[in-house]
Amino acid sequence: MENNKINMTEKESLALITSMINSAKNQVSETGRLYLLWGWLIFICCTVQFVGLHFFHFEKSYYVWLLTWILFIYQIFFLSKERKKRKVKTYTNEINGFVWLVFFICLVLVIFIGSYLKKYEMINPVLLVLYGMPTFLSGIILKFKPLIIGGICCWTLSIISVFISGEYQLLLIVAAVIAAWIIPGYILKQNFKKEN
């Protein structure tokens, strides 16, 4: 069996390596789409729930959170479609994906345990702590300061939330998603447009 050898010049080899690096870079660059979708949805859910509780004394205003399941289903299809498009599988993408998977699992567990034990006053402060974790880590992984700052804002707001009643904690979550997901999402979107 004869070995097929590809003879490349030094210039062609360098061009190939450069194109592979640029392809990998494009996979790391975030579009900001999911940050914006989740940021705005949580912003809307918190605002609707706050208005329902504070102004209309509607105890079941938490039903608005069912909208998150629709976005979650969309995200599954979106990410599987994106994965098929990818030419290069990067370690960065893989690690970042696991960070957000761990976040989702912890989020579901906190909500379930807090609701089951009827410790509702603890859920929002813990959620703010959790929001900070994947945001901060994604900022570190992607080397993107707005996400790092957003994560720190979430943690700061979690401390403040301990001193505020439950319905007003919803406003802190609104502030957290603006700092952690909406603003970084728009910056990522703008950067992505410039790069492409």
N, C-alpha and C positions, 0 to 999 in steps of 0.2 A: 504494500500500500504506500502510495507516494504522499509525502507531506506537502500540502499546499502552503506555500509561503507567500506572504504579501510583502513586496518590497516597497518601502516607503522612504521618502527623503526625510531629512531632519525637519524640514519646513512642514511637510504633510503630517508628520507625527505630532509636532507642536500644535498644528491647527486642529487635529483630532482631539488632543488632550484639552485644548482650550474650549472646543465646542462641548465636550462632555462636562467640563466644569460649569460652563454657562447654562447648560441644560439642568444640571443639579441645582444651580442657584435659582433658576426659575421655579423649580419645584419647592424650594424653601420660601420664596417670596409669597406672602399671603395676599389674597385679594381683599381681605377684610369683610367678605360677604357674611360669613357665619357670625362674626362678632357683631356686625350691624343687625342682622336678623334677630339674634338672641337678645341683644341689647335693647332694641326697640320693642320686642315682644314683652320682655320683662318690665320695661318702662311702662308700657300700656297696662299690663296686668296689675302692677302695683298701684298705678294711678286709679284704675277702675275700682280696685278693691278698697283703696283709701277713701275715694269719693262715696262708694256704696256704704262703707262703715260710718264715716264721719258725718256726712250730710244727710244720708237717707236711713241710717241705722239698719241697713240690710245685712243681716248676719251671714247670709249665704253668698255674699259677693265674691267669696273665694272660688266659686265655680268658674270664674274667668280664667283660672289657671289651667283648665282643661285644654285651652288653646296651645299650651306648650307641647302637648302630645302630637298635635298636628305638625308643628314645626320639627319635632323630634323625628317623626316618620319621614318628612321631607329631607331632613339632614341625612338620614340613612341612605336614601336614594341618591342624594346629591354627592355624598362622599364615595359611594360605590361607583358612580359615573366618573368622578374625578380620578379615582384609583385606576380605572380602565384606561383613561387618557394618558396617564403618566408614562413617560418614556424611561425615566430614571427613578429608582426607588432609593430614597435617601434615609440615612440613619436619623436625621433631624426630624423628618416627617413622621417616622415610626415612633420615636420617643414622644414627640408632641401629641400624637394620637393617643398614646397610652396615658399621658398626663390627663387628657380630657376624659378618657374612659374611666380612670380612677375617680376623677371629680364627679362624674355622673353617678357612679356606684355609691360614693359617699353621700351625695345629695339625696338620692332616693332613700338610703338608710337613715339619714338624719331626719328626714320628713316622716318616714314610717315610725321610727322609734319615738320621736317627739310627740307625734299624734297618738300613738298607742299608749304612751305614759301620761298623756294629757299635759305635757309640759310645753304648751304653745308659746309661752313667753320666751323660751330658749331657742326656738326654731330660727327666727330671723337673725339674732346675733351670730349663731353658728353658721347660718347660710352665708353671712357676710365674710366670715373667716374662710369658708370654703370657696367663695367667689374669688378671693384673693390668691388662693393657692395656685390654680391652673393659669391664672392671668399672669402672676409673677413669674412662674416657671416658664411659660411660653415666651415671655419677654426675655428671659435669660437664654433660652434655647435659640430664639430667633434674633437675639442681640438687638432688641427693639425697646428702647427706653420708655415710650408711652405705656406699654403693657406692664413694665416693672413698676412704674409710678401708679398705674391703675390698681395693681395688686396691693401696694402699700396703702392706697386710699381705702380699699375695701377693709383692710385690717384696722385702720384708724377708725373708720365708721362702725366697725363691730364693737370696738371699745365704747364709743359714744352711745351705741344702741342699748347698752345695758342700763343706761340712766334715763331711757325714754320709753313711754308706753307703747304697747304693741301696734296700734294703728299708725302711730308716727314713725315707727321703725320702717314701715313701708316706704316712707319718703327718703329714708337713708338708703334703702335698697335702690331707689330711683337714682339718687346721687352716685351710688356705687357703680351702677351699670353705665351711667354717663361717663364717669372717669375711667372705668376699666374696659368697657367694650365699645361704646358708641364713639367716643373721641378717637381712641386708637384704631377703630374700624375704619373711620373716614380717612385717617392718615395712611393706613395700609392701602386703602383703595386708591388714594391719590398717588402713593409711591408705585403701586402696581401699574397704574396707567402710564406713569412716566417711564417705567422700565420696559413696558411693552408697547 
